[in-house]
């Protein structure tokens, strides 16, 4: 008898070559009473949408918990993890993704199965596919799961050091997963923290530049996304700051997986950290033009710019700060001094009905905060 967790796994690993796969959740629909999952494939667009209905979600939840109870009670075989145990954890990852015990069992299942399978590389491909599709689903509790993102980092280590895996495809999938997940849910903290981790542990200039360019493009399209702008700032400043905690974490995990005899390369490639060289004046010109042209009023943009300037600043004052200082003086001559509460610009009550002026007060207020802190 096929379990609902097994059916879920089959759907999550279906159509592996499609560029776009979207896992969605839907209320129960009339006419679909006898269908647990609905998968709509568009061959022309090379995309697919997998719909999990409400009744199906609860079926998966109920079965996964029942299987886990059986696992807990079976003390004699608890150290003999099986494929059924692995499928049970897939059901949990969909419905209860922040259960730490389950994520540990899931990891242990993967490591054990790698030793048992005739084609461990295929298992790794499917596992990566499952996790990426969970991380790009439309449910916040799954998409933003810290446990799943940390496991994704571990998969990065396993996959990039595993034999017979396409490393080029791996990097493309990584960047695509981060972008898709970030687009679905604003300020996805663990998604962008993982992007920093992966950025530090990439050892190919091309892919590192691709991740940086994607982060820059995304940030410019989402000026209020504090997590993406923070990640962008980190990537730019890292070649100067040389922070090592991400590479140290990689090395710690790598040594652990090497000792498990699961087939990854026996020698770490973390002998030299590759730092991306970014033209800082060109970047600051691009951001200041962006701020001025669109009258940006979101603090993450200004914070990123000020941190980059502070990190790479020399003895001279950047030209944009002088320009902004003059703009602020002119604005305040015409509209009065900009006041702050808890370092945030405030809109006077008598100006609150004027949307254009209110937006300008916020825009020049953030500029004023940057100028006063930098000059």
Helices and strands as residue ranges (DSSP letters): H 4-12, E 20-26, E 37-42, E 47-53, H 54-73, G 75-77, H 83-95, H 100-116, H 120-135, H 140-143, H 146-160, H 167-184, H 189-200, H 205-221, H 226-241, H 245-258, H 280-294, H 299-312, H 319-335, E 340-341, E 344-345, G 349-351, H 355-374
